[in-house]
Amino acid sequence: MIRIREASKEDGPRLVELHGLVHGLHAQQRPDVFVAEPEQVRLEEFFHDAFDDASAHVLVAELSSASSLAGYALARVVEREGSPQGKRHSVVMLQQLAVDPDASRGGVGTALLEAVREIGREAGCQRLITNVWCFNTPARSFYEASGLVPMTQQLEQKL
């Protein structure tokens, strides 16, 4: 059974550990953007800042069969101001999602994603938005299988 709950500051070390699983892929694929070894203290501060941010939701997944957290999600409810071209609206931004490889394909990611959707619904958001690097094929496949569709495409050119 998967239990989703709000994270606490006591979960900080495990959140940093889970974050490292995803960060390693990013650092390997894009060493021009990501540092190889993030500073532990700064990552802990990053999560502690999220705990103190009213717009942020740090969720964790617990499995009844495991002694440590199986995954986490960090999401923020964002109010977007209107502009001459766009309407005012609110969205829930899924900024990070990580699942322990030992719990992969066991529904943890799906349960976390559904909890983020529920946060968005409760906040009156019209959409859930996330970003995925093109090289992260497993994440892209997961999100597409979960009903997310491409919204924009960001292009780059190294100078």
BALOBA-1460 file (C-alpha; in Angstrom, 3 decimals):
// residues 159
<rec num="1" residu="m" x="0.000" y="0.000" z="0.000"/>
<rec num="2" residu="i" x="1.194" y="3.526" z="-0.862"/>
<rec num="3" residu="r" x="0.610" y="6.347" z="1.601"/>
<rec num="4" residu="i" x="1.126" y="9.942" z="0.445"/>
<rec num="5" residu="r" x="1.703" y="12.651" z="3.039"/>
<rec num="6" residu="e" x="3.185" y="16.120" z="3.363"/>
<rec num="7" residu="a" x="6.902" y="15.881" z="4.058"/>
<rec num="8" residu="s" x="8.414" y="17.168" z="7.282"/>
<rec num="9" residu="k" x="11.839" y="18.602" z="8.021"/>
<rec num="10" residu="e" x="12.801" y="15.217" z="9.468"/>
<rec num="11" residu="d" x="12.433" y="13.793" z="5.930"/>
<rec num="12" residu="g" x="15.123" y="16.176" z="4.661"/>
<rec num="13" residu="p" x="18.045" y="13.715" z="4.452"/>
<rec num="14" residu="r" x="15.967" y="11.151" z="2.517"/>
<rec num="15" residu="l" x="14.618" y="13.874" z="0.201"/>
<rec num="16" residu="v" x="18.186" y="14.880" z="-0.605"/>
<rec num="17" residu="e" x="19.042" y="11.219" z="-1.251"/>
<rec num="18" residu="l" x="16.060" y="10.731" z="-3.576"/>
<rec num="19" residu="h" x="16.842" y="14.003" z="-5.336"/>
<rec num="20" residu="g" x="20.330" y="12.667" z="-5.996"/>
<rec num="21" residu="l" x="18.913" y="9.756" z="-7.985"/>
<rec num="22" residu="v" x="17.371" y="12.099" z="-10.547"/>
<rec num="23" residu="h" x="20.158" y="14.652" z="-10.376"/>
<rec num="24" residu="g" x="22.737" y="12.033" z="-11.352"/>
<rec num="25" residu="l" x="20.972" y="11.449" z="-14.664"/>
<rec num="26" residu="h" x="20.809" y="15.181" z="-15.334"/>
<rec num="27" residu="a" x="24.473" y="15.728" z="-14.441"/>
<rec num="28" residu="q" x="25.526" y="12.825" z="-16.656"/>
<rec num="29" residu="q" x="23.516" y="13.987" z="-19.666"/>
<rec num="30" residu="r" x="24.074" y="17.747" z="-19.289"/>
<rec num="31" residu="p" x="27.338" y="18.442" z="-17.453"/>
<rec num="32" residu="d" x="27.303" y="21.893" z="-19.049"/>
<rec num="33" residu="v" x="24.208" y="22.760" z="-16.974"/>
<rec num="34" residu="f" x="24.300" y="20.561" z="-13.850"/>
<rec num="35" residu="v" x="27.070" y="20.185" z="-11.271"/>
<rec num="36" residu="a" x="28.349" y="16.656" z="-10.780"/>
<rec num="37" residu="e" x="28.025" y="16.744" z="-6.978"/>
<rec num="38" residu="p" x="25.493" y="19.188" z="-5.507"/>
<rec num="39" residu="e" x="26.425" y="20.654" z="-2.154"/>
<rec num="40" residu="q" x="24.581" y="18.653" z="0.512"/>
<rec num="41" residu="v" x="24.026" y="21.683" z="2.735"/>
<rec num="42" residu="r" x="22.518" y="23.718" z="-0.114"/>
<rec num="43" residu="l" x="20.160" y="20.882" z="-1.054"/>
<rec num="44" residu="e" x="19.009" y="20.569" z="2.549"/>
<rec num="45" residu="e" x="18.421" y="24.356" z="2.604"/>
<rec num="46" residu="f" x="16.500" y="24.065" z="-0.674"/>
<rec num="47" residu="f" x="14.049" y="21.591" z="0.863"/>
<rec num="48" residu="h" x="13.807" y="23.508" z="4.155"/>
<rec num="49" residu="d" x="12.956" y="26.663" z="2.176"/>
<rec num="50" residu="a" x="10.204" y="24.724" z="0.397"/>
<rec num="51" residu="f" x="8.748" y="23.677" z="3.767"/>
<rec num="52" residu="d" x="8.492" y="27.357" z="4.697"/>
<rec num="53" residu="d" x="6.951" y="28.452" z="1.360"/>
<rec num="54" residu="a" x="3.147" y="28.587" z="1.514"/>
<rec num="55" residu="s" x="2.864" y="27.959" z="-2.243"/>
<rec num="56" residu="a" x="5.055" y="24.835" z="-2.090"/>
<rec num="57" residu="h" x="3.940" y="21.303" z="-1.362"/>
<rec num="58" residu="v" x="6.521" y="18.631" z="-0.674"/>
<rec num="59" residu="l" x="4.855" y="15.239" z="-0.742"/>
<rec num="60" residu="v" x="6.393" y="11.904" z="0.148"/>
<rec num="61" residu="a" x="5.346" y="8.347" z="-0.604"/>
<rec num="62" residu="e" x="5.639" y="5.630" z="1.996"/>
<rec num="63" residu="l" x="5.257" y="1.940" z="1.333"/>
<rec num="64" residu="s" x="3.966" y="-0.272" z="4.122"/>
<rec num="65" residu="s" x="6.676" y="-2.789" z="3.206"/>
<rec num="66" residu="a" x="9.608" y="-0.333" z="3.309"/>
<rec num="67" residu="s" x="11.359" y="1.470" z="6.128"/>
<rec num="68" residu="s" x="12.274" y="4.559" z="4.099"/>
<rec num="69" residu="l" x="10.468" y="6.900" z="1.742"/>
<rec num="70" residu="a" x="9.868" y="5.488" z="-1.740"/>
<rec num="71" residu="g" x="9.572" y="8.826" z="-3.533"/>
<rec num="72" residu="y" x="8.732" y="12.495" z="-3.360"/>
<rec num="73" residu="a" x="7.175" y="15.299" z="-5.361"/>
<rec num="74" residu="l" x="7.676" y="19.039" z="-5.069"/>
<rec num="75" residu="a" x="4.877" y="21.173" z="-6.496"/>
<rec num="76" residu="r" x="3.888" y="24.823" z="-6.284"/>
<rec num="77" residu="v" x="0.585" y="26.554" z="-6.859"/>
<rec num="78" residu="v" x="1.318" y="29.544" z="-9.097"/>
<rec num="79" residu="e" x="-0.986" y="32.459" z="-9.839"/>
<rec num="80" residu="r" x="-0.316" y="33.805" z="-13.311"/>
<rec num="81" residu="e" x="-1.254" y="37.405" z="-13.907"/>
<rec num="82" residu="g" x="-3.160" y="38.291" z="-17.028"/>
<rec num="83" residu="s" x="-1.431" y="40.094" z="-19.871"/>
<rec num="84" residu="p" x="-2.529" y="41.697" z="-23.129"/>
<rec num="85" residu="q" x="-2.132" y="38.252" z="-24.734"/>
<rec num="86" residu="g" x="-3.056" y="35.873" z="-21.940"/>
<rec num="87" residu="k" x="-5.741" y="35.307" z="-19.355"/>
<rec num="88" residu="r" x="-5.148" y="35.333" z="-15.620"/>
<rec num="89" residu="h" x="-5.081" y="31.780" z="-14.292"/>
<rec num="90" residu="s" x="-3.567" y="29.509" z="-11.687"/>
<rec num="91" residu="v" x="-1.608" y="26.328" z="-12.276"/>
<rec num="92" residu="v" x="0.028" y="23.683" z="-10.161"/>
<rec num="93" residu="m" x="3.665" y="23.310" z="-11.212"/>
<rec num="94" residu="l" x="5.236" y="19.919" z="-10.607"/>
<rec num="95" residu="q" x="8.867" y="20.922" z="-10.189"/>
<rec num="96" residu="q" x="10.407" y="17.644" z="-9.073"/>
<rec num="97" residu="l" x="9.404" y="14.014" z="-8.878"/>
<rec num="98" residu="a" x="11.697" y="11.186" z="-7.837"/>
<rec num="99" residu="v" x="11.042" y="7.522" z="-7.124"/>
<rec num="100" residu="d" x="13.478" y="5.097" z="-5.578"/>
<rec num="101" residu="p" x="14.479" y="2.530" z="-8.243"/>
<rec num="102" residu="d" x="13.498" y="-0.272" z="-5.831"/>
<rec num="103" residu="a" x="9.934" y="1.083" z="-5.899"/>
<rec num="104" residu="s" x="9.851" y="1.859" z="-9.622"/>
<rec num="105" residu="r" x="6.838" y="0.626" z="-11.557"/>
<rec num="106" residu="g" x="4.944" y="0.013" z="-8.331"/>
<rec num="107" residu="g" x="2.555" y="2.951" z="-8.585"/>
<rec num="108" residu="v" x="4.556" y="5.395" z="-6.455"/>
<rec num="109" residu="g" x="5.016" y="7.968" z="-9.225"/>
<rec num="110" residu="t" x="1.356" y="7.681" z="-10.214"/>
<rec num="111" residu="a" x="0.220" y="8.153" z="-6.602"/>
<rec num="112" residu="l" x="2.439" y="11.220" z="-6.178"/>
<rec num="113" residu="l" x="1.226" y="12.693" z="-9.471"/>
<rec num="114" residu="e" x="-2.404" y="12.176" z="-8.476"/>
<rec num="115" residu="a" x="-1.745" y="13.874" z="-5.125"/>
<rec num="116" residu="v" x="-0.282" y="16.863" z="-6.982"/>
<rec num="117" residu="r" x="-3.355" y="16.949" z="-9.224"/>
<rec num="118" residu="e" x="-5.561" y="16.993" z="-6.118"/>
<rec num="119" residu="i" x="-3.596" y="19.907" z="-4.651"/>
<rec num="120" residu="g" x="-4.188" y="21.768" z="-7.911"/>
<rec num="121" residu="r" x="-7.895" y="20.980" z="-7.933"/>
<rec num="122" residu="e" x="-8.302" y="22.122" z="-4.326"/>
<rec num="123" residu="a" x="-6.488" y="25.380" z="-5.141"/>
<rec num="124" residu="g" x="-8.747" y="26.025" z="-8.144"/>
<rec num="125" residu="c" x="-5.985" y="25.475" z="-10.697"/>
<rec num="126" residu="q" x="-6.941" y="24.890" z="-14.303"/>
<rec num="127" residu="r" x="-3.831" y="22.908" z="-15.257"/>
<rec num="128" residu="l" x="-0.893" y="20.878" z="-14.037"/>
<rec num="129" residu="i" x="2.396" y="21.772" z="-15.706"/>
<rec num="130" residu="t" x="5.819" y="20.158" z="-15.513"/>
<rec num="131" residu="n" x="9.068" y="20.326" z="-17.470"/>
<rec num="132" residu="v" x="11.059" y="17.341" z="-18.665"/>
<rec num="133" residu="w" x="14.465" y="17.308" z="-20.304"/>
<rec num="134" residu="c" x="14.396" y="15.703" z="-23.751"/>
<rec num="135" residu="f" x="17.032" y="13.137" z="-22.763"/>
<rec num="136" residu="n" x="14.888" y="11.862" z="-19.872"/>
<rec num="137" residu="t" x="12.950" y="9.302" z="-21.889"/>
<rec num="138" residu="p" x="11.618" y="7.324" z="-18.886"/>
<rec num="139" residu="a" x="10.124" y="10.472" z="-17.324"/>
<rec num="140" residu="r" x="8.657" y="11.635" z="-20.629"/>
<rec num="141" residu="s" x="7.068" y="8.223" z="-21.160"/>
<rec num="142" residu="f" x="5.659" y="8.215" z="-17.617"/>
<rec num="143" residu="y" x="4.103" y="11.657" z="-17.967"/>
<rec num="144" residu="e" x="2.640" y="10.940" z="-21.397"/>
<rec num="145" residu="a" x="1.177" y="7.639" z="-20.138"/>
<rec num="146" residu="s" x="-0.302" y="9.643" z="-17.240"/>
<rec num="147" residu="g" x="-2.160" y="11.937" z="-19.619"/>
<rec num="148" residu="l" x="0.179" y="14.917" z="-19.847"/>
<rec num="149" residu="v" x="0.703" y="16.297" z="-23.337"/>
<rec num="150" residu="p" x="3.362" y="18.623" z="-24.764"/>
<rec num="151" residu="m" x="2.488" y="22.270" z="-24.258"/>
<rec num="152" residu="t" x="5.519" y="24.186" z="-25.545"/>
<rec num="153" residu="q" x="8.931" y="23.274" z="-26.789"/>
<rec num="154" residu="q" x="12.042" y="25.076" z="-25.644"/>
<rec num="155" residu="l" x="14.922" y="25.188" z="-28.104"/>
<rec num="156" residu="e" x="18.580" y="25.921" z="-27.462"/>
<rec num="157" residu="q" x="21.790" y="26.522" z="-29.336"/>
<rec num="158" residu="k" x="25.194" y="26.443" z="-27.704"/>
<rec num="159" residu="l" x="27.244" y="29.531" z="-28.405"/>
